[in-house]
Amino acid sequence: MAHPQMFRDDDPLLARVREVALGFPDAAEKVSHGRPAFFTTKVFCYYGGSQRVDGEWVSHEECVLVLPEEAERPALLEDERVFVPAYLGTTGWLGLDLAGAATDWREVAELLDASYRRTAGVRRVARLDG
């Protein structure tokens, strides 16, 4: 059974995420589990997610899920906008809420860059650095 679409194509935050994510070498977009996913051979960013808080599902419609460097996780988790997403959180992924005027798009780009570097493979990373 297919998942329902859980995003709006005209979402301006999604447009900004697309702009950043699709700027990486060989990056493409697909819909996975009803949400936009950005990938090469592996996914490096999802738009939208959820988490379990006290047994209840909390939806984060305007967020990115990324796979940061392990050394960066403790500092990121101190930020109130960062959360451990359902399912992917156990393998190191984190979510960053984008809602609100305080979104720092350089920070978002850095997080996507780190996640891309962890998933894209050495040849693509070399192209990124070249």
All heavy atoms as an XYZ file, in Angstrom:
1023
protein
N       0.843     -1.188      0.000
C       0.000      0.000      0.000
C       0.886      1.249      0.000
O       1.795      1.379      0.815
C      -0.895     -0.023      1.240
C      -1.820      1.126      1.343
S      -2.895      0.856      2.769
C      -3.895      2.262      2.659
N       0.652      2.142     -0.905
C       1.443      3.370     -1.025
C       1.116      4.334      0.108
O      -0.011      4.399      0.582
C       1.175      4.032     -2.363
N       2.128      5.079      0.524
C       1.922      6.107      1.539
C       1.281      7.333      0.902
O       1.616      7.692     -0.221
C       3.266      6.520      2.167
C       3.874      5.478      3.027
N       3.602      5.369      4.352
C       4.741      4.474      2.742
C       4.274      4.356      4.866
N       4.976      3.798      3.902
N       0.418      8.028      1.637
C      -0.144      9.270      1.088
C       0.941     10.353      1.041
O       1.891     10.325      1.826
C      -1.234      9.642      2.097
C      -0.812      8.987      3.367
C      -0.099      7.720      2.960
N       0.800     11.288      0.128
C       1.733     12.398      0.047
C       1.571     13.268      1.284
O       0.468     13.694      1.612
C       1.477     13.214     -1.217
C       2.447     14.360     -1.383
C       2.334     15.025     -2.730
O       2.325     14.352     -3.748
N       2.254     16.343     -2.732
N       2.686     13.541      1.972
C       2.657     14.313      3.211
C       3.418     15.631      3.076
O       4.119     16.057      3.992
C       3.224     13.473      4.354
C       2.365     12.272      4.691
S       2.939     11.361      6.131
C       4.141     10.284      5.379
N       3.287     16.276      1.917
C       3.926     17.572      1.696
C       3.168     18.299      0.603
O       2.388     17.698     -0.125
C       5.405     17.395      1.296
C       5.596     16.671     -0.015
C       5.783     17.383     -1.192
C       5.598     15.296     -0.078
C       5.956     16.727     -2.394
C       5.783     14.617     -1.284
C       5.951     15.341     -2.442
N       3.417     19.613      0.531
C       2.842     20.440     -0.536
C       3.964     20.815     -1.495
O       5.016     21.296     -1.064
C       2.240     21.720      0.044
C       1.016     21.534      0.893
C       0.413     22.882      1.364
N       1.197     24.072      1.089
C       2.033     24.665      1.956
N       2.214     24.161      3.154
N       2.677     25.755      1.624
N       3.738     20.630     -2.772
C       4.754     20.996     -3.757
C       5.059     22.491     -3.754
O       6.152     22.900     -4.123
C       4.325     20.563     -5.156
C       4.714     19.123     -5.446
O       5.819     18.714     -5.044
O       3.909     18.422     -6.068
N       4.093     23.312     -3.337
C       4.303     24.763     -3.326
C       4.842     25.286     -1.988
O       4.885     26.488     -1.768
C       3.006     25.483     -3.695
C       1.893     25.267     -2.671
O       2.019     24.378     -1.805
O       0.885     25.997     -2.745
N       5.295     24.398     -1.115
C       5.855     24.780      0.183
C       7.154     25.553     -0.054
O       8.105     25.015     -0.632
C       6.108     23.512      0.999
C       6.710     23.775      2.364
O       7.294     24.848      2.599
O       6.613     22.868      3.215
N       7.244     26.829      0.383
C       8.455     27.616      0.133
C       9.690     27.079      0.862
O      10.803     27.226      0.357
C       8.084     29.028      0.609
C       6.895     28.854      1.485
C       6.199     27.609      1.058
N       9.502     26.453      2.015
C      10.654     25.865      2.708
C      11.174     24.653      1.942
O      12.391     24.476      1.811
C      10.285     25.480      4.141
C       9.952     26.648      5.066
C       9.478     26.141      6.426
C      11.139     27.578      5.224
N      10.273     23.855      1.426
C      10.690     22.719      0.602
C      11.438     23.214     -0.635
O      12.444     22.624     -1.048
C       9.485     21.857      0.206
C       9.751     20.715     -0.767
C      10.835     19.775     -0.258
C       8.453     19.965     -1.043
N      11.001     24.306     -1.219
C      11.688     24.874     -2.383
C      13.125     25.241     -2.032
O      14.056     24.983     -2.823
C      10.934     26.089     -2.910
N      13.332     25.819     -0.858
C      14.700     26.179     -0.419
C      15.539     24.930     -0.189
O      16.713     24.876     -0.559
C      14.666     27.008      0.869
C      14.023     28.362      0.785
C      14.869     29.452      0.151
N      16.166     29.725      0.712
C      16.440     30.630      1.639
N      15.477     31.353      2.160
N      17.675     30.813      2.042
N      14.938     23.909      0.439
C      15.660     22.655      0.669
C      16.029     22.025     -0.671
O      17.157     21.559     -0.853
C      14.831     21.684      1.545
C      15.471     20.304      1.596
C      14.663     22.244      2.948
N      15.099     22.009     -1.607
C      15.380     21.463     -2.946
C      16.560     22.182     -3.587
O      17.429     21.558     -4.191
C      14.163     21.611     -3.857
C      13.116     20.571     -3.683
C      11.999     20.728     -4.703
N      11.083     19.625     -4.596
C       9.768     19.760     -4.493
N       9.201     20.961     -4.517
N       9.008     18.692     -4.392
N      16.560     23.498     -3.487
C      17.632     24.295     -4.090
C      18.998     23.865     -3.551
O      19.952     23.694     -4.306
C      17.385     25.770     -3.811
C      18.393     26.701     -4.403
C      18.088     28.152     -4.057
O      16.908     28.499     -3.834
O      19.046     28.941     -4.012
N      19.080     23.684     -2.246
C      20.350     23.280     -1.629
C      20.669     21.824     -1.984
O      21.756     21.507     -2.473
C      20.307     23.463     -0.098
C      21.568     22.905      0.556
C      20.107     24.925      0.270
N      19.727     20.931     -1.739
C      19.985     19.497     -1.889
C      20.301     19.103     -3.328
O      21.191     18.278     -3.566
C      18.787     18.699     -1.381
N      19.595     19.682     -4.264
C      19.809     19.296     -5.661
C      21.046     19.955     -6.269
O      21.406     19.669     -7.408
C      18.559     19.589     -6.489
C      17.333     18.762     -6.078
C      16.108     19.189     -6.874
C      17.597     17.268     -6.190
N      21.727     20.790     -5.489
C      22.977     21.393     -5.931
C      24.186     20.485     -5.749
O      25.266     20.780     -6.250
N      24.022     19.366     -5.046
C      25.127     18.432     -4.848
C      25.282     17.532     -6.083
O      24.301     17.230     -6.765
C      24.895     17.579     -3.598
C      24.927     18.359     -2.321
C      23.767     18.621     -1.617
C      26.131     18.846     -1.823
C      23.795     19.346     -0.444
C      26.172     19.573     -0.643
C      25.008     19.828      0.047
N      26.514     17.097     -6.372
C      26.735     16.243     -7.548
C      25.843     15.001     -7.547
O      25.764     14.285     -6.541
C      28.219     15.843     -7.428
C      28.843     16.955     -6.649
C      27.776     17.398     -5.675
N      25.159     14.782     -8.672
C      24.313     13.604     -8.905
C      23.117     13.491     -7.968
O      22.488     12.432     -7.898
C      25.127     12.305     -8.847
C      26.242     12.267     -9.870
O      26.045     12.810    -10.979
O      27.309     11.702     -9.567
N      22.789     14.552     -7.244
C      21.647     14.497     -6.320
C      20.343     14.480     -7.105
O      20.214     15.119     -8.153
C      21.666     15.680     -5.361
N      19.386     13.743     -6.583
C      18.061     13.647     -7.185
C      17.034     13.598     -6.061
O      17.387     13.460     -4.882
C      17.963     12.406     -8.056
N      15.778     13.720     -6.450
C      14.686     13.702     -5.472
C      13.720     12.576     -5.826
O      13.460     12.302     -7.000
C      13.937     15.033     -5.499
C      12.784     15.102     -4.520
C      12.043     16.433     -4.565
O      12.509     17.369     -5.254
O      10.986     16.538     -3.917
N      13.209     11.943     -4.793
C      12.155     10.948     -4.943
C      11.218     11.099     -3.758
O      11.538     11.795     -2.782
C      12.713      9.529     -4.999
C      13.412      9.075     -3.706
C      13.984      7.685     -3.845
C      14.746      7.277     -2.591
N      15.344      5.935     -2.737
N      10.066     10.494     -3.829
C       9.148     10.474     -2.693
C       9.303      9.114     -2.024
O       9.191      8.072     -2.674
C       7.693     10.715     -3.132
C       6.751     10.591     -1.950
C       7.567     12.094     -3.765
N       9.598      9.143     -0.748
C       9.781      7.928      0.039
C       8.905      8.017      1.276
O       9.011      8.977      2.044
C      11.249      7.781      0.439
O      11.430      6.656      1.268
N       8.036      7.056      1.446
C       7.117      7.034      2.574
C       6.298      8.323      2.666
O       6.019      8.834      3.740
C       7.866      6.758      3.885
C       8.532      5.426      3.910
N       9.783      5.222      3.389
C       8.100      4.218      4.338
C      10.104      3.952      3.517
N       9.096      3.314      4.075
N       5.961      8.864      1.505
C       5.109     10.044      1.430
C       5.816     11.374      1.578
O       5.177     12.428      1.573
N       7.160     11.350      1.704
C       7.913     12.590      1.921
C       9.035     12.730      0.890
O       9.584     11.730      0.428
C       8.517     12.598      3.318
C       7.460     12.545      4.414
C       8.088     12.816      5.767
N       7.135     12.686      6.852
C       6.291     13.617      7.239
N       6.247     14.770      6.598
N       5.478     13.422      8.259
N       9.411     13.962      0.557
C      10.539     14.155     -0.349
C      11.831     13.621      0.279
O      12.109     13.861      1.458
C      10.622     15.675     -0.509
C       9.267     16.169     -0.139
C       8.776     15.227      0.918
N      12.587     12.904     -0.519
C      13.875     12.371     -0.087
C      14.899     12.735     -1.153
O      14.639     12.604     -2.350
C      13.792     10.853      0.082
N      16.050     13.180     -0.720
C      17.118     13.595     -1.620
C      18.250     12.585     -1.486
O      18.644     12.231     -0.364
C      17.565     15.019     -1.280
C      16.417     15.987     -1.394
C      15.626     16.285     -0.298
C      16.098     16.556     -2.612
C      14.539     17.144     -0.403
C      15.015     17.416     -2.730
C      14.235     17.711     -1.618
N      18.770     12.126     -2.636
C      19.678     10.986     -2.610
C      20.662     11.017     -3.769
O      20.480     11.743     -4.744
C      18.868      9.689     -2.678
C      18.213      9.467     -4.025
C      18.773      8.580     -4.940
C      17.064     10.148     -4.392
C      18.188      8.385     -6.184
C      16.469      9.959     -5.637
C      17.041      9.072     -6.539
N      21.698     10.189     -3.654
C      22.522      9.779     -4.787
C      22.240      8.280     -4.892
O      21.213      7.905     -5.413
C      24.006     10.125     -4.583
O      24.479      9.532     -3.381
C      24.222     11.618     -4.553
N      23.112      7.444     -4.331
C      22.750      6.027     -4.223
C      22.048      5.778     -2.896
O      21.277      4.839     -2.776
C      23.984      5.113     -4.351
O      24.966      5.535     -3.424
C      24.540      5.160     -5.754
N      22.318      6.627     -1.916
C      21.677      6.558     -0.602
C      21.030      7.912     -0.303
O      21.510      8.948     -0.748
C      22.700      6.252      0.497
C      23.344      4.898      0.377
C      24.327      4.709      1.512
C      25.013      3.367      1.417
N      25.993      3.201      2.509
N      20.003      7.904      0.494
C      19.333      9.142      0.895
C      20.242      9.918      1.845
O      20.818      9.353      2.767
C      17.972      8.836      1.568
C      17.355     10.108      2.149
C      17.020      8.180      0.574
N      20.336     11.236      1.599
C      21.103     12.092      2.510
C      20.227     13.143      3.193
O      20.676     13.821      4.118
C      22.302     12.757      1.803
C      21.958     13.719      0.702
C      21.780     15.068      0.967
C      21.828     13.279     -0.610
C      21.475     15.965     -0.053
C      21.541     14.163     -1.641
C      21.363     15.505     -1.363
N      18.963     13.275      2.773
C      18.071     14.247      3.404
C      16.620     13.877      3.124
O      16.270     13.513      2.007
C      18.358     15.639      2.853
S      17.210     16.927      3.416
N      15.804     13.975      4.149
C      14.356     13.865      4.008
C      13.757     15.213      4.401
O      14.294     15.899      5.281
C      13.768     12.814      4.958
C      14.127     11.392      4.638
C      15.236     10.789      5.223
C      13.357     10.637      3.765
C      15.562      9.477      4.951
C      13.676      9.325      3.488
C      14.780      8.751      4.083
O      15.107      7.447      3.804
N      12.656     15.578      3.798
C      11.915     16.776      4.201
C      10.660     16.313      4.922
O       9.798     15.648      4.347
C      11.543     17.635      2.988
C      10.827     18.909      3.376
C      11.532     19.967      3.930
C       9.461     19.035      3.225
C      10.882     21.135      4.304
C       8.801     20.195      3.589
C       9.521     21.239      4.138
O       8.873     22.396      4.518
N      10.582     16.651      6.194
C       9.451     16.247      7.029
C       9.765     14.975      7.787
O      10.523     14.128      7.321
N       9.186     14.874      8.963
C       9.418     13.693      9.793
C       8.533     13.717     11.015
O       7.626     14.547     11.137
N       8.826     12.806     11.924
C       8.061     12.740     13.158
C       8.931     12.121     14.246
O      10.019     11.610     13.982
C       6.786     11.915     12.964
O       7.123     10.594     12.584
N       8.423     12.193     15.455
C       9.100     11.578     16.591
C       8.054     11.132     17.597
O       6.902     11.585     17.567
C      10.103     12.548     17.227
C       9.448     13.681     17.997
C      10.424     14.638     18.654
O      10.226     15.812     18.559
N      11.445     14.156     19.301
N       8.462     10.255     18.510
C       7.587      9.823     19.596
C       7.988     10.598     20.848
O       9.152     10.614     21.232
C       7.761      8.329     19.871
C       7.263      7.443     18.773
C       5.817      7.201     18.837
N       5.496      5.974     19.519
C       4.268      5.549     19.644
N       3.279      6.232     19.129
N       4.005      4.453     20.269
N       7.004     11.239     21.471
C       7.228     11.966     22.717
C       6.185     11.471     23.711
O       4.989     11.620     23.481
C       7.100     13.498     22.513
C       7.261     14.227     23.840
C       8.102     13.994     21.488
N       6.662     10.858     24.775
C       5.768     10.310     25.803
C       4.688      9.417     25.198
O       3.513      9.488     25.568
C       5.139     11.441     26.631
C       6.182     12.267     27.372
O       7.205     11.687     27.790
O       5.966     13.478     27.533
N       5.071      8.593     24.239
C       4.153      7.648     23.625
C       3.243      8.220     22.555
O       2.456      7.493     21.961
N       3.343      9.508     22.292
C       2.502     10.159     21.283
C       3.355     10.568     20.083
O       4.507     10.971     20.235
C       1.841     11.422     21.864
C       0.941     11.167     23.054
C      -0.318     10.408     22.686
O      -0.857     10.639     21.585
O      -0.738      9.569     23.502
N       2.764     10.471     18.889
C       3.459     10.916     17.677
C       3.394     12.432     17.563
O       2.334     13.020     17.702
C       2.819     10.297     16.432
C       3.138      8.847     16.281
C       2.307      7.804     16.540
C       4.378      8.285     15.879
N       2.959      6.615     16.303
C       4.236      6.885     15.894
C       5.605      8.816     15.495
C       5.257      6.015     15.543
C       6.632      7.950     15.146
C       6.457      6.568     15.168
N       4.542     13.039     17.332
C       4.641     14.480     17.099
C       5.168     14.660     15.677
O       6.253     14.174     15.345
C       5.586     15.163     18.111
C       5.760     16.627     17.786
C       5.093     14.955     19.530
N       4.401     15.341     14.859
C       4.764     15.554     13.468
C       5.601     16.827     13.323
O       5.331     17.835     13.962
C       3.493     15.663     12.618
O       3.827     15.824     11.272
N       6.602     16.750     12.477
C       7.446     17.906     12.129
C       7.367     18.044     10.613
O       8.175     17.464      9.884
C       8.888     17.691     12.575
C       9.062     17.553     14.043
N       9.329     18.620     14.859
C       8.988     16.466     14.851
C       9.433     18.203     16.108
N       9.229     16.904     16.130
N       6.377     18.769     10.148
C       6.134     18.879      8.703
C       7.186     19.705      7.987
O       7.487     19.455      6.832
C       4.744     19.471      8.446
C       3.612     18.626      9.004
C       3.577     17.210      8.440
O       3.836     17.051      7.234
O       3.302     16.280      9.205
N       7.719     20.713      8.659
C       8.695     21.616      8.045
C      10.048     21.428      8.718
O      10.470     22.211      9.559
C       8.226     23.062      8.161
C       6.932     23.313      7.411
C       6.377     24.700      7.643
O       6.552     25.251      8.764
O       5.769     25.239      6.709
N      10.717     20.347      8.321
C      12.022     20.034      8.898
C      12.848     19.271      7.873
O      12.330     18.819      6.852
C      11.869     19.197     10.172
S      11.460     17.462      9.888
N      14.126     19.151      8.162
C      14.984     18.259      7.395
C      15.499     17.184      8.343
O      15.753     17.457      9.523
C      16.176     18.980      6.713
C      15.708     19.853      5.578
C      17.009     19.769      7.704
N      15.618     15.983      7.823
C      16.268     14.889      8.534
C      17.590     14.652      7.837
O      17.640     14.504      6.613
C      15.423     13.616      8.496
C      13.995     13.705      9.002
C      13.339     12.323      8.965
C      13.915     14.303     10.388
N      18.669     14.664      8.610
C      20.016     14.528      8.059
C      20.825     13.552      8.906
O      20.470     13.264     10.053
C      20.746     15.891      7.993
C      20.087     16.832      7.002
C      20.828     16.526      9.371
N      21.940     13.091      8.338
C      22.858     12.188      9.028
C      24.154     12.953      9.298
O      25.066     12.959      8.471
C      23.117     10.948      8.163
C      23.978      9.856      8.767
C      23.341      9.305     10.052
C      24.190      8.736      7.757
N      24.244     13.632     10.454
C      25.437     14.436     10.743
C      26.609     13.558     11.181
O      26.440     12.375     11.487
C      24.978     15.326     11.903
C      23.980     14.477     12.625
C      23.271     13.693     11.549
N      27.780     14.173     11.208
C      28.945     13.484     11.766
C      28.657     13.150     13.230
O      28.049     13.950     13.953
C      30.188     14.378     11.679
C      30.696     14.600     10.276
C      31.262     13.328      9.660
O      31.704     12.424     10.405
O      31.237     13.236      8.428
N      29.096     11.985     13.648
C      28.835     11.522     15.023
C      29.350     12.530     16.060
O      28.696     12.766     17.076
C      29.479     10.150     15.240
C      29.076      9.479     16.519
C      27.584      9.178     16.627
O      26.958      8.826     15.625
O      27.048      9.297     17.750
N      30.493     13.137     15.799
C      31.077     14.097     16.741
C      30.214     15.352     16.895
O      30.307     16.052     17.908
C      32.484     14.477     16.298
N      29.373     15.657     15.899
C      28.527     16.852     15.937
C      27.206     16.639     16.669
O      26.535     17.606     17.041
C      28.236     17.322     14.509
C      29.465     17.710     13.717
C      30.184     18.907     14.310
O      29.498     19.839     14.785
O      31.425     18.910     14.307
N      26.811     15.385     16.860
C      25.497     15.085     17.451
C      25.270     15.746     18.817
O      24.220     16.363     19.023
C      25.278     13.581     17.561
C      24.948     12.927     16.248
C      24.773     11.416     16.422
N      23.761     11.053     17.385
C      22.442     11.043     17.154
N      21.992     11.372     15.967
N      21.599     10.701     18.102
N      26.197     15.644     19.772
C      25.918     16.237     21.096
C      25.618     17.733     21.031
O      24.674     18.207     21.665
C      27.191     15.954     21.902
C      27.783     14.742     21.249
C      27.468     14.898     19.773
N      26.393     18.476     20.250
C      26.157     19.920     20.138
C      24.829     20.200     19.446
O      24.073     21.090     19.870
C      27.305     20.588     19.381
N      24.526     19.454     18.409
C      23.256     19.655     17.708
C      22.073     19.376     18.625
O      21.068     20.086     18.588
C      23.190     18.771     16.461
C      24.102     19.185     15.311
C      24.189     18.080     14.268
C      23.607     20.484     14.690
N      22.176     18.348     19.438
C      21.059     17.972     20.316
C      20.795     19.004     21.415
O      19.740     18.971     22.042
C      21.286     16.589     20.905
C      21.061     15.448     19.918
C      21.585     14.132     20.481
C      19.592     15.338     19.556
N      21.731     19.919     21.639
C      21.494     20.996     22.604
C      20.569     22.075     22.044
O      20.017     22.864     22.795
C      22.824     21.612     23.033
C      23.649     20.681     23.899
C      24.953     21.297     24.345
O      25.092     22.545     24.277
O      25.837     20.541     24.755
N      20.422     22.104     20.719
C      19.568     23.085     20.057
C      18.112     22.645     20.187
O      17.772     21.511     19.847
C      19.976     23.176     18.584
C      19.280     24.297     17.831
O      18.088     24.562     18.096
O      19.932     24.883     16.946
N      17.249     23.536     20.631
C      15.837     23.182     20.842
C      15.102     22.845     19.550
O      14.046     22.226     19.578
C      15.109     24.295     21.588
C      15.027     25.589     20.824
C      14.405     26.726     21.619
O      14.297     26.612     22.850
O      14.023     27.726     20.987
N      15.654     23.232     18.397
C      15.033     22.918     17.103
C      15.378     21.516     16.606
O      14.800     21.036     15.644
C      15.472     23.927     16.034
C      15.128     25.364     16.345
C      15.856     26.306     15.407
N      17.305     26.107     15.535
C      18.191     26.309     14.564
N      17.798     26.743     13.388
N      19.474     26.104     14.766
N      16.326     20.870     17.260
C      16.816     19.563     16.817
C      16.130     18.462     17.620
O      15.929     18.580     18.824
C      18.352     19.484     16.969
C      18.867     18.089     16.654
C      19.013     20.515     16.057
N      15.778     17.378     16.919
C      15.119     16.248     17.562
C      15.628     14.939     16.961
O      16.215     14.918     15.874
C      13.594     16.351     17.419
C      13.102     16.282     15.992
C      12.665     15.083     15.453
C      13.080     17.418     15.196
C      12.213     15.025     14.141
C      12.628     17.367     13.889
C      12.195     16.162     13.356
N      15.405     13.865     17.697
C      15.750     12.532     17.216
C      14.499     11.976     16.537
O      13.481     11.763     17.194
C      16.210     11.617     18.365
C      16.493     10.211     17.859
C      17.435     12.207     19.055
N      14.555     11.754     15.225
C      13.361     11.314     14.510
C      13.036      9.839     14.744
O      13.924      9.036     15.067
C      13.724     11.559     13.037
C      15.208     11.430     13.001
C      15.699     11.957     14.322
N      11.771      9.518     14.571
C      11.331      8.130     14.660
C      12.048      7.318     13.584
O      12.362      7.830     12.504
C       9.818      8.060     14.464
N      12.288      6.073     13.884
C      12.878      5.093     12.963
C      14.337      5.396     12.630
O      15.212      4.595     12.913
C      12.059      4.937     11.676
C      10.604      4.667     11.942
C       9.637      5.613     11.634
C      10.194      3.476     12.540
C       8.292      5.377     11.904
C       8.858      3.232     12.824
C       7.913      4.177     12.494
O       6.600      3.957     12.773
N      14.634      6.531     12.026
C      15.994      6.829     11.591
C      16.911      7.279     12.727
O      18.131      7.190     12.614
C      15.968      7.914     10.511
C      15.264      7.548      9.211
C      15.135      8.769      8.321
C      15.981      6.427      8.503
N      16.352      7.773     13.795
C      17.148      8.279     14.904
C      18.072      7.242     15.508
O      19.166      7.566     15.973
N      17.674      5.982     15.487
C      18.506      4.927     16.066
C      19.777      4.682     15.264
O      20.716      4.071     15.778
C      17.720      3.603     16.180
O      17.298      3.212     14.874
C      16.531      3.742     17.104
N      19.820      5.161     14.028
C      21.021      4.985     13.201
C      21.799      6.292     13.019
O      22.635      6.390     12.119
C      20.655      4.390     11.823
O      19.723      5.251     11.166
C      20.088      2.988     11.971
N      21.515      7.286     13.863
C      22.307      8.512     13.872
C      21.684      9.727     13.229
O      22.246     10.817     13.282
N      20.512      9.581     12.603
C      19.866     10.721     11.956
C      19.293     11.677     12.995
O      18.884     11.275     14.076
C      18.744     10.226     11.051
C      19.222      9.544      9.815
C      19.798      8.307      9.737
C      19.182     10.047      8.489
N      20.111      8.019      8.439
C      19.744      9.065      7.645
C      18.719     11.233      7.929
C      19.856      9.237      6.278
C      18.822     11.399      6.558
C      19.387     10.416      5.745
N      19.265     12.970     12.623
C      18.642     14.006     13.447
C      17.716     14.846     12.578
O      17.906     14.945     11.364
C      19.699     14.927     14.071
C      20.627     14.305     15.104
C      21.647     15.338     15.576
C      19.846     13.759     16.296
N      16.729     15.452     13.221
C      15.828     16.367     12.542
C      16.092     17.790     12.985
O      16.450     18.036     14.143
N      15.922     18.729     12.065
C      16.052     20.160     12.364
C      14.786     20.843     11.880
O      14.495     20.842     10.679
C      17.266     20.769     11.663
C      17.388     22.300     11.749
C      17.688     22.740     13.177
C      18.442     22.814     10.781
N      14.016     21.415     12.828
C      12.811     22.154     12.452
C      13.197     23.429     11.721
O      14.099     24.156     12.142
C      11.987     22.503     13.692
C      11.043     21.399     14.082
O      10.395     20.822     13.177
O      10.939     21.097     15.280
N      12.491     23.706     10.627
C      12.759     24.892      9.814
C      11.714     25.978     10.010
O      11.899     27.094      9.528
C      12.799     24.509      8.329
C      13.819     23.453      7.931
C      13.675     23.119      6.458
C      15.233     23.905      8.255
N      10.615     25.663     10.662
C       9.535     26.632     10.848
C      10.039     27.801     11.694
O      10.820     27.626     12.627
C       8.340     25.970     11.506
N       9.619     28.971     11.338
C      10.017     30.162     12.083
C      10.991     31.001     11.293
O      11.687     30.520     10.397
N      11.048     32.250     11.642
C      11.864     33.210     10.895
C      13.357     33.063     11.175
O      14.170     33.630     10.467
C      11.412     34.630     11.229
N      13.725     32.299     12.195
C      15.125     32.219     12.597
C      15.931     31.163     11.839
O      17.065     30.900     12.199
C      15.204     31.941     14.094
N      15.378     30.573     10.794
C      16.107     29.545     10.056
C      17.353     30.141      9.417
O      17.279     31.110      8.674
C      15.219     28.898      8.976
O      14.106     28.277      9.613
C      15.979     27.851      8.182
N      18.486     29.531      9.731
C      19.769     29.932      9.164
C      20.056     28.977      8.005
O      20.415     27.815      8.219
C      20.857     29.840     10.232
C      22.234     30.230      9.729
O      22.424     30.362      8.502
O      23.133     30.392     10.578
N      19.893     29.446      6.779
C      20.028     28.584      5.616
C      21.470     28.169      5.366
O      21.716     27.140      4.742
C      19.369     29.222      4.396
C      17.882     29.137      4.571
C      17.052     30.105      5.046
C      17.074     27.976      4.371
N      15.765     29.615      5.144
C      15.747     28.319      4.725
C      17.330     26.690      3.920
C      14.693     27.409      4.652
C      16.287     25.783      3.827
C      14.983     26.143      4.193
N      22.438     28.916      5.876
C      23.829     28.451      5.813
C      24.002     27.215      6.689
O      24.685     26.275      6.309
C      24.792     29.554      6.240
C      24.976     30.629      5.191
C      26.001     31.616      5.640
N      25.608     32.074      6.984
C      25.842     33.259      7.478
N      26.490     34.132      6.779
N      25.435     33.589      8.676
N      23.371     27.240      7.863
C      23.420     26.079      8.755
C      22.753     24.863      8.100
O      23.275     23.748      8.154
C      22.726     26.410     10.075
C      22.645     25.238     11.033
C      21.823     25.553     12.271
O      20.852     26.340     12.196
O      22.146     24.976     13.320
N      21.602     25.087      7.474
C      20.906     23.996      6.785
C      21.809     23.433      5.690
O      21.960     22.206      5.563
C      19.559     24.476      6.205
C      18.921     23.393      5.345
C      18.615     24.904      7.327
N      22.439     24.303      4.917
C      23.331     23.858      3.846
C      24.510     23.057      4.403
O      24.912     22.038      3.827
C      23.826     25.050      3.033
N      25.057     23.482      5.538
C      26.168     22.758      6.160
C      25.727     21.370      6.626
O      26.470     20.397      6.474
C      26.727     23.553      7.340
C      27.504     24.778      6.926
C      27.899     25.655      8.106
O      27.666     25.266      9.277
O      28.424     26.752      7.855
N      24.540     21.277      7.186
C      24.026     19.976      7.634
C      23.776     19.048      6.449
O      24.101     17.856      6.509
C      22.761     20.152      8.465
C      22.964     20.763      9.844
C      21.626     21.106     10.483
C      23.755     19.812     10.738
N      23.215     19.578      5.377
C      22.999     18.761      4.180
C      24.334     18.339      3.576
O      24.488     17.196      3.132
C      22.146     19.503      3.153
C      20.646     19.238      3.261
C      20.045     19.766      4.529
C      19.931     19.788      2.057
N      25.311     19.241      3.580
C      26.639     18.921      3.073
C      27.258     17.768      3.875
O      27.787     16.812      3.285
C      27.533     20.158      3.142
C      28.927     19.908      2.616
O      29.133     19.990      1.395
O      29.827     19.630      3.440
N      27.187     17.840      5.184
C      27.753     16.777      6.026
C      27.051     15.451      5.776
O      27.699     14.397      5.676
C      27.651     17.166      7.500
N      25.736     15.496      5.647
C      24.970     14.282      5.407
C      25.290     13.707      4.023
O      25.447     12.490      3.861
C      23.475     14.596      5.541
O      22.707     13.423      5.573
N      25.399     14.574      3.021
C      25.772     14.144      1.668
C      27.124     13.441      1.705
O      27.299     12.363      1.137
C      25.809     15.359      0.742
C      26.251     15.043     -0.661
C      25.326     14.676     -1.632
C      27.592     15.121     -1.023
C      25.730     14.387     -2.932
C      28.007     14.833     -2.317
C      27.071     14.458     -3.258
O      27.478     14.172     -4.544
N      28.089     14.050      2.384
C      29.437     13.494      2.452
C      29.450     12.108      3.109
O      30.272     11.265      2.766
C      30.377     14.435      3.198
C      30.704     15.676      2.419
C      31.482     16.690      3.258
N      31.701     17.902      2.504
C      32.668     18.071      1.605
N      33.521     17.094      1.375
N      32.772     19.200      0.953
N      28.539     11.863      4.040
C      28.485     10.560      4.718
C      27.823      9.490      3.868
O      27.971      8.305      4.158
C      27.743     10.688      6.039
C      28.529     11.521      7.035
C      28.157     11.289      8.450
N      28.337      9.899      8.864
C      27.774      9.381      9.937
N      26.988     10.116     10.696
N      27.974      8.129     10.263
N      27.080      9.875      2.851
C      26.287      8.896      2.108
C      26.634      8.795      0.626
O      26.270      7.809     -0.016
C      24.790      9.235      2.216
O      24.555     10.521      1.653
C      24.306      9.203      3.656
N      27.317      9.774      0.054
C      27.447      9.872     -1.401
C      28.574      9.046     -2.006
O      28.556      8.800     -3.202
C      27.618     11.332     -1.806
N      29.544      8.660     -1.248
C      30.681      7.924     -1.799
C      31.846      8.835     -2.143
O      31.672     10.034     -2.357
N      33.029      8.248     -2.208
C      34.253      9.047     -2.352
C      34.333      9.795     -3.674
O      34.847     10.915     -3.721
C      35.518      8.182     -2.133
C      35.589      7.683     -0.708
C      35.583      7.029     -3.096
N      33.878      9.210     -4.764
C      33.970      9.896     -6.061
C      33.097     11.149     -6.092
O      33.507     12.183     -6.609
C      33.579      8.948     -7.191
C      34.632      7.902     -7.435
C      34.327      7.087     -8.670
N      35.317      6.054     -8.826
C      35.054      4.815     -9.154
N      33.814      4.448     -9.389
N      36.022      3.931     -9.281
N      31.903     11.041     -5.579
C      31.015     12.217     -5.559
C      31.549     13.285     -4.615
O      31.468     14.481     -4.920
C      29.603     11.815     -5.188
C      28.899     11.058     -6.295
C      27.444     10.780     -5.940
N      26.784     10.123     -7.034
C      26.562      8.812     -7.082
N      26.921      8.028     -6.086
N      25.937      8.275     -8.127
N      32.054     12.868     -3.475
C      32.623     13.838     -2.528
C      33.838     14.517     -3.168
O      34.020     15.729     -3.012
C      32.970     13.161     -1.181
C      33.758     14.107     -0.288
C      31.698     12.700     -0.481
N      34.651     13.763     -3.899
C      35.793     14.367     -4.598
C      35.316     15.388     -5.625
O      35.926     16.457     -5.771
C      36.634     13.279     -5.267
N      34.224     15.085     -6.324
C      33.668     16.056     -7.282
C      33.181     17.299     -6.546
O      33.328     18.429     -7.047
C      32.517     15.426     -8.059
C      32.998     14.506     -9.147
C      31.884     13.879     -9.941
N      30.926     14.840    -10.450
C      29.663     14.522    -10.719
N      29.206     13.295    -10.515
N      28.833     15.421    -11.189
N      32.573     17.113     -5.387
C      32.100     18.240     -4.595
C      33.277     19.126     -4.188
O      33.183     20.356     -4.249
C      31.348     17.725     -3.354
C      30.764     18.747     -2.408
C      29.705     19.589     -3.092
C      30.185     18.039     -1.187
N      34.360     18.506     -3.784
C      35.528     19.265     -3.322
C      36.364     19.820     -4.477
O      37.127     20.748     -4.279
C      36.419     18.376     -2.441
C      35.757     18.056     -1.123
O      34.860     18.814     -0.690
O      36.126     17.021     -0.520
N      36.201     19.256     -5.683
C      37.011     19.676     -6.835
C      36.417     20.873     -7.438
O      36.839     21.795     -7.954
